[in-house]
């Protein structure tokens, strides 16, 4: 009887040790936000139409300061409008590095929460 009990306890202990060692892991997979480049550029243009001084078509190569005539304050407002339009938050480092529409498009398309 003692032997049977000790074997049973041993098996229960092994099972509980295994269950502690092999824990299921949760994974979260992100997909792209589904926004095309042309859709992103169109929405950027619409949300910032009041800031764009000359009626030019935005492209990836369009520079905020030189092509659109935005000074630092206008550029900040431009990026705040982009954040509001796509429901995302840019870090200070990202905001300082952004010089072209293409860089904004890249940030938006790489952010899975952008909508």
C-alpha positions in Angstrom: 0.0 0.0 0.0 2.8 2.4 0.9 4.5 1.7 -2.4 1.4 2.4 -4.4 0.8 5.6 -2.6 4.4 6.8 -3.0 4.2 6.0 -6.8 1.0 7.9 -7.1 2.4 10.9 -5.3 5.5 10.7 -7.4 3.4 10.7 -10.6 1.3 13.7 -9.4 4.5 15.6 -8.5 6.0 14.9 -12.0 2.8 16.0 -13.7 2.7 19.2 -11.7 6.3 19.9 -12.4 5.9 19.4 -16.1 2.9 21.7 -16.2 4.9 24.4 -14.5 7.8 24.0 -16.9 5.8 23.9 -20.1 3.5 26.9 -19.9 1.5 27.8 -22.9 2.7 31.1 -24.5 0.4 33.7 -25.9 1.4 35.3 -29.2 -0.2 38.3 -30.8 0.3 38.7 -34.5 -0.2 42.1 -36.1 -1.1 42.7 -39.6 -0.7 45.8 -41.6 -3.3 48.5 -41.1 -4.7 47.9 -44.6 -4.3 51.5 -45.7 -2.8 52.0 -49.2 -0.2 54.7 -49.9 -2.6 56.7 -52.1 -5.3 56.5 -49.3 -2.9 57.8 -46.7 -1.7 60.6 -48.9 -5.3 61.6 -49.8 -6.2 61.7 -46.1 -3.1 63.7 -45.2 -3.9 66.2 -47.9 -7.5 66.6 -46.8 -6.7 67.0 -43.2 -4.1 69.6 -43.9 -5.6 71.5 -46.8 -5.7 74.7 -44.9 -2.0 74.6 -44.3 -0.9 73.8 -47.8 -0.2 77.2 -49.5 0.2 76.2 -53.1 -2.3 73.7 -54.6 0.2 70.9 -55.3 -0.4 67.2 -55.4 1.3 65.4 -52.6 3.8 62.7 -53.4 6.3 60.7 -51.3 9.0 63.1 -52.3 7.1 66.3 -51.3 9.1 68.1 -48.6 7.2 69.9 -45.9 9.4 73.0 -45.7 10.6 73.5 -49.2 7.7 72.2 -51.3 4.7 73.1 -49.1 6.2 76.2 -47.5 5.6 75.1 -43.9 7.7 76.7 -41.1 8.4 74.9 -37.9 5.0 75.9 -36.3 3.1 74.9 -39.4 5.0 71.6 -39.6 4.0 70.8 -36.0 0.4 71.6 -36.7 0.6 69.5 -39.8 1.8 66.5 -37.8 -0.8 67.0 -35.1 -3.5 66.9 -37.8 -2.0 63.7 -39.1 -2.0 62.2 -35.6 -5.7 63.1 -35.2 -6.6 61.9 -38.7 -5.0 58.4 -38.2 -5.6 58.1 -34.5 -1.9 57.6 -33.5 0.8 59.2 -31.4 4.1 60.2 -32.9 7.1 60.3 -30.6 9.2 63.5 -30.4 12.1 61.8 -32.2 9.8 60.7 -35.1 8.3 64.2 -35.3 11.7 65.8 -35.5 13.0 63.4 -38.2 10.0 63.9 -40.5 10.9 66.0 -43.5 8.8 64.5 -46.3 5.4 63.1 -47.0 7.0 59.7 -47.7 8.4 59.5 -44.2 4.9 60.2 -42.8 3.4 57.6 -45.0 6.0 55.1 -43.8 5.3 55.8 -40.1 1.5 55.4 -40.7 1.8 52.3 -42.8 4.2 50.6 -40.3 1.9 51.4 -37.3 -0.7 48.6 -36.9 -3.0 50.8 -34.7 -3.3 53.5 -37.4 -6.8 53.7 -38.7 
